[in-house]
Amino acid sequence: MTTTSDSPGATPPAADGDAEDIILSTEGITKRFGAVVALRGVDMHLRRGEVLGLVGDNGAGKSTFVKIVTGFQRQDAGRIFVEREEVNFHSVTDARRAGIETVYQDLALVPQLTVYENLFLNRELTGLGRLGWLSRPKMRRLATEYLHDIRVSVPDIDAEVELLSGGQRQAIAVARATRQNAKILLLDEPLAAMGAKESTLIIDLVKDLSKNRGVSMIVIDHNYTHLFELCDRLNVIQQGRVTVDTRVADTSVEDLTELMVAEYRRQVREGQALLQA
């Protein structure tokens, strides 16, 4: 495991390898909410086709960082680059135009709509322009072809999403994002409350999209075992900074757990010292 410093606040090392391979990077991302400093200068990079896991306790800054990268919030300072071009996101729509999509835990699917209708949600195909009738046969065909192409199996393209398993629903949500030409996908707890069979479905899908299609992903998950199954590399965020940047192959669940426990104890000691001051 490569730590950037023995304590939060160090600048992570520069990305090694070919700089042209980096599809997303941030420099010095800072965010305040009144007197609370959520991010203290986050430097991060994501390579093409890489799956990066974000690790950190509640309040460490993970969610705020993701909201900034996806255009939901604006940073107070710092820069974001997509394919080495600086971008300024003022909305989620801006981030989507740059090829960044997010799949949250609630999936944003409409349970009463069919699989193919959810895949084309808000991007429906019509026969005579935007005011024409829906081209349902074409949407069914394209949805079937795309799901087959990315190896996602569902019982029926006309089945309502609420009838699918949790893993299948997650797969449909990911498929919808990637069908919209997302180059960078952020996944929030993608394996939450899933059994072994459903987890395998999502793990296989993530690996196929990253390795065979070059989709880059950032995964937030509090389950370290999930991160080690899904990710190529891990960034640990502590007190609003990236303090560890390591390949999964160079560390272990035990090492990561020990690091997080040590950070928790350090914060407890600091809190006790403040109370006694």
C-alpha positions, 0 to 999 in steps of 0.5 A: 500500500502506497501512502502519500503521508503518515497523516492527512494533508499530503499531496498524492504522487503524480500519476505514473504511466502514459499521461494520455491514458488519463481520462479524468483528473482533478487538481486541488479540489476544495469545498466549504459549507460555511465553517466546515471544510469538506474538501481540502485540495483533492488530487485524483486521476482515473485512467481509461478503462480503470475501476477506481475505488473511493474509501473513507469514513462518513464525512471524509468527503467522498460524496462531496467529491463525487457531486462535484465531479458529476456537476451536482455541486461546484467546487470553491477552488481547484480544476477538473480535466476530462481527457486533458481538457479543463472543464467547468461543470455548472450542472449535471447536464454539463457533466453528462455532455462530457461523458460522465454518468452516475448510478446511485443506489436508488438506480433512478429506474421507473419500476412500472416501465419495461426493461426497454422503456427504462433503457430509453427513458427520456431518450425515446425514439419516435417515428416522425420526429419528437412529436411522432409516435414511439418507435417501440419495435425499434427500441425493443430491437436496439435494447435487445441487441445492446443487452446481448452485446454487453452480456446482460441477461433478462427474462423478457425485454417487455418485463416490468423492471419491478419484476426483476432481481436486484442484480438485474435492475442494477445491470439495467441501470448501468446499461442505460448509462453506458448506452448513452455513451458514458465514458466515465461511470460513477457507481454508488454501492453497486453491490449493496444488499445483493446475494452472491449470484447477483453480485457476480452479475454486476462484477462481471458487467463492470469488468467487461465494460472496463476491460473490453469497452474502455469505460472508466469507473469510480466506485464508492462502497463501504464494503472493502471486500466488494472494492477488492472484487471490483477495483484496480486501484484504491484512493483513501480520502481522509479529512477531505484529502486523498491520503492513500493511492494504491493498486489493489494488488499491492494491498489487502482488506486487512491492511485497509481495515487497519489503516481506517481503524488507525485513522478512527482512533487518531480522530478520537484522540484529537476529539478528546484532546479538544474536550480537555483543552 
